[in-house]
Amino acid sequence: MFDLKAWADYDVEWDAKDPCGFLIIVILALTPLFLASAVMSWKLAKMIEAGEKEQKKKQKHQENIAKAKRLKKRLKG
């Protein structure tokens, strides 16, 4: 069976003997996660911008409709 305590002792000993190697391994392991996070953040920002742009477009459309109705009402009355 896998002995977790023995593995942890070995890992801590290796980390103490070769801290540069340990840091390189950690950085290499985390880099793909950082890249994925950056890509997802960029996509989310683009989605939010698109949603805000669409919302502004709809608001402008509603304002134009209201403006046209007011003008039509003035011309009738």
GISULUR-V512687 format. One record per backbone hydrogen bond with DSSP energy under -0.5 kcal/mol. NH is the residue of the N-H (numbers start at 1). CO is the residue of the C=O. If there is no record, write none. Layout:
# GISULUR-V512687
nh=NH co=CO
nh=NH co=CO
This chain:
# GISULUR-V512687
nh=4 co=2
nh=7 co=3
nh=8 co=4
nh=9 co=5
nh=10 co=6
nh=11 co=7
nh=12 co=8
nh=13 co=9
nh=14 co=10
nh=15 co=11
nh=16 co=12
nh=17 co=13
nh=18 co=14
nh=22 co=18
nh=23 co=19
nh=24 co=20
nh=25 co=21
nh=26 co=22
nh=27 co=23
nh=28 co=24
nh=29 co=25
nh=30 co=26
nh=31 co=27
nh=32 co=28
nh=34 co=30
nh=35 co=31
nh=36 co=32
nh=37 co=33
nh=38 co=34
nh=39 co=35
nh=40 co=36
nh=41 co=37
nh=42 co=38
nh=43 co=39
nh=44 co=40
nh=45 co=41
nh=46 co=42
nh=47 co=43
nh=48 co=44
nh=49 co=45
nh=50 co=46
nh=51 co=47
nh=52 co=48
nh=53 co=49
nh=54 co=50
nh=55 co=51
nh=56 co=52
nh=57 co=53
nh=58 co=54
nh=59 co=55
nh=60 co=56
nh=61 co=57
nh=62 co=58
nh=63 co=59
nh=64 co=60
nh=65 co=61
nh=66 co=62
nh=67 co=63
nh=68 co=64
nh=69 co=65
nh=70 co=66
nh=71 co=67
nh=72 co=68
nh=73 co=69
nh=74 co=70
nh=75 co=71
nh=76 co=72
nh=77 co=73
